Amino acid sequence: MTWDGDALAGQMEEISERQQAIADARVFNNTSTLEERMRSSKFQSLRVSRSRITTQLKTATNPAHRTVLERALKSINDQMAEDEARG
């Protein structure tokens, strides 16, 4: 079994982001409307997905797999930008 520091760092970053999102949600839930909470929840989900895809992209070696990951990342970034512009 080998130890992969980059993978561990990626996992730790993802965990930290989830914990921050939960803390933010707790504060936000007390002062927001249903629509704001739904928008925030969607944004947090996209942020976690983006983090996971970015981590996978760092280690992907198959060109076809990299292409799929790059498209997914672009789609998530576009969605986040669109939601923020509406915001």
C-alpha positions as CSV (number, residue, x, y, z in Angstrom):
1,M,0.0,0.0,0.0
2,T,1.4,3.4,-1.0
3,W,0.7,6.8,0.6
4,D,-0.4,9.5,-1.8
5,G,0.0,12.9,-0.2
6,D,-1.8,14.7,-3.0
7,A,-4.8,12.4,-2.7
8,L,-4.8,12.9,1.1
9,A,-4.5,16.6,0.8
10,G,-7.4,16.7,-1.7
11,Q,-9.6,14.6,0.7
12,M,-8.7,16.9,3.6
13,E,-9.6,20.0,1.5
14,E,-12.9,18.4,0.6
15,I,-13.7,17.6,4.2
16,S,-12.8,21.1,5.3
17,E,-15.0,22.6,2.6
18,R,-17.9,20.4,3.7
19,Q,-17.5,21.4,7.3
20,Q,-17.4,25.1,6.3
21,A,-20.5,24.6,4.2
22,I,-22.3,23.0,7.1
23,A,-21.3,25.8,9.4
24,D,-22.3,28.5,6.9
25,A,-25.6,26.7,6.4
26,R,-26.4,26.7,10.1
27,V,-25.9,30.5,10.3
28,F,-27.6,31.1,7.0
29,N,-30.7,29.0,7.9
30,N,-31.6,31.3,10.7
31,T,-31.8,34.4,8.6
32,S,-32.8,33.4,5.1
33,T,-35.8,32.7,3.0
34,L,-36.5,29.3,1.5
35,E,-35.3,30.4,-1.9
36,E,-32.0,31.7,-0.5
37,R,-31.5,28.4,1.4
38,M,-32.2,26.4,-1.8
39,R,-29.8,28.5,-3.8
40,S,-27.1,28.2,-1.1
41,S,-27.6,24.5,-1.0
42,K,-27.2,24.2,-4.7
43,F,-24.1,26.4,-4.7
44,Q,-22.5,24.3,-1.9
45,S,-23.2,21.1,-3.8
46,L,-21.6,22.5,-6.9
47,R,-18.6,23.7,-4.9
48,V,-18.0,20.2,-3.5
49,S,-18.5,18.6,-6.9
50,R,-16.0,21.1,-8.4
51,S,-13.5,20.2,-5.7
52,R,-13.8,16.5,-6.3
53,I,-13.5,16.8,-10.1
54,T,-10.5,19.1,-9.7
55,T,-8.8,16.5,-7.5
56,Q,-9.6,13.7,-10.0
57,L,-8.3,15.9,-12.9
58,K,-4.9,16.3,-11.1
59,T,-4.3,12.5,-11.3
60,A,-6.2,11.5,-14.5
61,T,-3.8,10.2,-17.2
62,N,-6.3,8.8,-19.8
63,P,-7.0,11.6,-22.4
64,A,-10.6,10.6,-22.8
65,H,-11.1,10.6,-19.0
66,R,-9.4,14.0,-18.7
67,T,-11.7,15.4,-21.5
68,V,-14.8,14.2,-19.6
69,L,-13.5,15.7,-16.3
70,E,-12.7,19.0,-18.1
71,R,-16.2,19.2,-19.6
72,A,-17.7,18.5,-16.2
73,L,-15.6,21.2,-14.6
74,K,-16.5,23.7,-17.2
75,S,-20.2,22.9,-16.8
76,I,-20.1,23.3,-13.1
77,N,-18.2,26.6,-13.4
78,D,-20.7,27.9,-15.9
79,Q,-23.6,26.9,-13.6
80,M,-22.0,28.6,-10.7
81,A,-21.4,31.8,-12.7
82,E,-24.9,31.8,-14.0
83,D,-26.4,31.3,-10.6
84,E,-24.2,34.1,-9.2
85,A,-25.3,36.5,-12.0
86,R,-28.9,35.8,-11.1
87,G,-28.2,36.2,-7.5
